[in-house]
Amino acid sequence: MSNKVAVLAVGGNALIKDKTMRSIEDQYEAADETMGHITEMIKDGWKVVITHGNGPQVGFILRRSELAIHELHPVSLDYCGADSQGAIGYMFQRSLRNHFKRQGMDNIAATVVTQVEVDSKDPAFENPSKPIGSFLDEGTAKERMEEGQVFVEDAGRGYRRVVPSPMPKNIVEVDAIKSLIDEGFTVIATGGGGIPVIEDENGELVGIEAVIDKDFASGLLANNINADVLLISTAVEKVAINFNTPEEKWLDSMTVAEAKQYIEEGHFAPGSMLPKVQACIKFLEDGGEKALITDPPNISRALKSETGTWIVP
């Protein structure tokens, strides 16, 4: 098994388990638990690139920015992404270093602040749909809308900003990530789907107000580095069809064709399991060998095909 490479996308539950556990200490404890499971995987001989979500953290940064609006400058979304990549990367690095030390391993973790290029003509820019930040009252939302932001009313809870979620097309720092993997580092990269950038008419990178789906960015990274497996870690041990119904069935594996059929039949919830399965399909259709969905405590068992849901071409 030595030298097999996995891109492991860590879900939001790896940082914030529930709404009552959102402090920095709570986030570190949750991250530490997940990093312990990943350490076991590394001990088994895997080279691992860890990716992660950052939705709640970006929400916190935006909220702090809103509260300080009369004293400090606003923070753009690309800077929020960079800020959260650094902070979450630090938590993961510190935790992994401590786990490695306890296990007598001399591995080192390193975070790459990662820019991900998107197409400025992506249709997502015509249809902002990704909710971010806090709920605002109608008056405040209308003020922001006059400044060019887009808000939608959310089920009577207030108004929430929505931004485009374009598809990732190029990971700017991919060569640096490859070099670190080759040198034996455990790499943390493409956090929050990456910092969204576009190339301007001069070929220079410009940060934009958008959010890239972390699972699609993880799949692109896995394709770009020829990873042996794309592993998406989530809150459940396996993927189910007819979830939460008397006909619920947990899946050991599915082909791309079967996964597409289940999507067609509406088995996977948008914003939950659907983007994870879609990202696995895209990874496989773009040349990947196999993908796996499971929860953090079962990562090592799932890699031995004892649990989890495998998705294959």
N, C-alpha and C positions, 0 to 999 in steps of 0.2 A: 504493500500500500504506500510505501514511502514516495515522496515527491508528487503525489497526486494533489492537484490544486482545486480548491473549492472557493466560490464566492458565496458568502453567507450573509443574507439580508436579514438583519435583526428588526423585528416588529416593534411597534410602540410599547407593547406590554413589557419589553425588556428594560424600559426606563421608567414608565409610570404605570403602576399596576392598577390603580383606581384613583378617583378624584380626590380621595382623602390623603393620598401619598404623593405629593407633588413637590415637596421641598428638595433642595439640592442633595441633602443627606439621603432622602428616600430614593431619589433617582440613582444615586451612587450604589446604594444597597441592591436595588433591582438590577442595575447593570452588572454589579459584582457577581450576582447569582448566575446570570447568563454567561458571563466571561468564564466562570468556573466550568460550565458545560463545554464551552468552546476550547478551553485548555485541554480537556480530556481528548477532544478530537485531534488537537495538535500533537498531543502525546502519542496518539495512535499513528502518527506519521503524516498527517495532512498538512499541506501549506494552505493557509487561510487568508483570504481578503474579506474583511468585515465591512459591510455597508449598513446603514441605519436610517430610520426615519428621524424627523425633527419637527413634526407639526406642532406639538404642544410647546416646545421650546421657542420656536419662531413666534407663536402666539404670545408667549410671555414677554419676549423682547419687544414686540409691537405694542403690547399693553403698557409696558414701562415707558415706551416712547410717547404713547398717547398721554399718559399721566404727566409727563414732563414737557408737554408741547409748548408751554409758555416760558420754559427755561432753557431747553436744549433743542438741537436740530433734530428733525425727523430721521428715521433710519429706513433706508430702502431695503427691498426684499432680498436683493443679492447680498447686501451686507449682513442682513439677518441670517442668511444661509451660511455665510462664512463664519460669523460669530458662533453659531450653534455647532458647526463642524468642529471648530477648535475646542469648545467646551466639552462636547460629547466625546470627541477623540481623546481629550485629556482624561476623562473618567475611565474610558476603556483602557487606555495605555497604563494608567496607574493600577487598575484592577488586574490586568493581565500580568504586569510585572510582579505583583504580589503573588498571584497564583503560580506563575512560573517559578518564583523563588521557593514557595512551599513545596513544589513538586521536584525541586532539584534540577530544573531545566534552565539552560542559559539563553533561551529565546529572548528576543527584543521586539516590542510592538512600536510601530511608528504611524503617525497620522499624516495623510496627504490632503491638504486643503484643495479640493477638486472642483475645477470649473467644467461644466458640461455644456457643449454648444448645441443650440437648437436652431431650427430654420425660421428666419424672421417671417416667412410666408406660411408657416404652419397654420392650418385652419383654426387651431385652438385660440389664436389671437383674436379671431372674430367672435368667439363664443366663450368668454371667461366663465369658468364653472367651478373652480376649486375654492371652497370657502377658507378664509384665513382670519386670524385675529378675533377680537371680542365682538359681542353683540352690542350694537349702538342704538340709541333712540332715533326716531325718524328725522328729527331736526338736524342732529349731528351728521347722520348719514347723507342727508341732502346737501349739507355744506361741503362734505367730502366729494360728493358726486359733481358738484360745480367745479372742483379742482381736477376732475378727470378720472376719479376712481369709480369703480362699478360696485353697487351694493344690491343685495336681494333681501327681501323680507323672508324670514325663516320661521315658519310654523308658529307665528305669534310670539316668538321669543325675542324679536327685535330685528334689526337690520345687520347683515354681515357682509363684509367685503368679499368679492370673488375675483380671482385672477386667472389668467390662462394657464393651462397645463399642457404645454407642447411636448411632443415626443423627443427624447434625447437622440442626437445623431453623431456626436463625437465627444469623446472624453479627452480633454486637453492634456491632462497629465498622465496619460496611459503609459507612456514609456518610462516615466519615473516609477510608477506602480510596478511595472514588469521588472525593473532593475531591483527594486526592493525585495520582491518575491524571490528572484533568482539568488539574491544574497542571503535568503533565509529569514527575512523579517516577516512578522505577522503584520499585515497592513490594514489600516482603517482608512477607507476612501469613499468617495462619492456619497458622503453623508447627505441625507435629505433629498436624494436624487441628484445632488450636485448643485453648484452655484450656476444659475442659468445665465448664459452669455450668448450673444450673437456676434457675427463678424460684420463690421460696417463696410462702407464702400472702399475704404483703404485697407481692408483685410485686418483691421485691428479689433480686438475683443471689447465688447461693451456689455456691462451688466444690465439685466432687464428685470421688470416686475413680473415674475412668473414663478410657478412651482412645478418641478419635474417629478413625476411619479418615481418613487425610490425603487420599486420592483422592476420597472422597465429599464431604469438606469443600471440597476444591478445586473440585469440580463445582458445589456449591451456591454458592460464591463467584462462579464463572464465570456461573451463571444470574443471580445478583443484580446483577451489574454489566453484564449483557448483553455479555459477552465474545464476540468473533468466533470464537474457538477455545479449546477446552480441550486443552492439550498435556501429556501425561504422559510424563515422561522416565524411562527405565528402563535396564536393563543390555543390552538387545538392540535392534538397528536396526529390526526389524519384529516383528510378532506372527506366531506360527506355529501351525498345527494339526498334530497328530501330532508334537509337538516331541520331538526327540531319538530319533526312530525312522526307519527307512528310508523311510517315507512322509511324512516332514516336508515341509511346504509353507509357504513364507513368503507372507504376505498383503499385497497393496498396499492393499486396502480391503475393508470389509465393511459391510453395512447392519445396522441394529439387529436385524432379523429373523434375519439370518445369524449375528450375534454370539450371539443367544439360543440358536440351534440348536447352535452350537459349544459353548456352556456346557452345554447339555442332554447333549451327547455326551461331556462330560468332558475337553475339550481343554485347559482352562486350570487351572493348579494353584492351589488355595486358598493364600492367603498370598503368592502371587507374581503371576501375570498375571491371575487371576480378579477380584480386587477392582478392578484397573485397568480392565478391560473393563466390569465392572458399573457403575463410576462414570461411564464414558463413556456407557453406555446411559441411565443416569438423567439425566445432563446433557442428552442429546438429547431424551429423552421429556418433560423439563420445559421444553422450548423452545429448547435450544441448537441451533446450526446444524451444527457439525462438530467432531469430536474427532480427535486425532492421538496415536499412541504411537510413540516412537523413542528412540534414545540420544543423550546430549549432543553428541558430535562431529557428528551428522547433523541437528541441529535446523534449521539454515538450509536445507540441501538438502531436508529433508522438507517444510518449509513451501512449497517450490517444487514439491512433488509428485514429487521425484526419488527419494525413498526413504521409509521409514516406513510405518505402517499407518494409513490414514484410516478413521474410523467415521462413517457418515452415517445420517440418519433412514431 
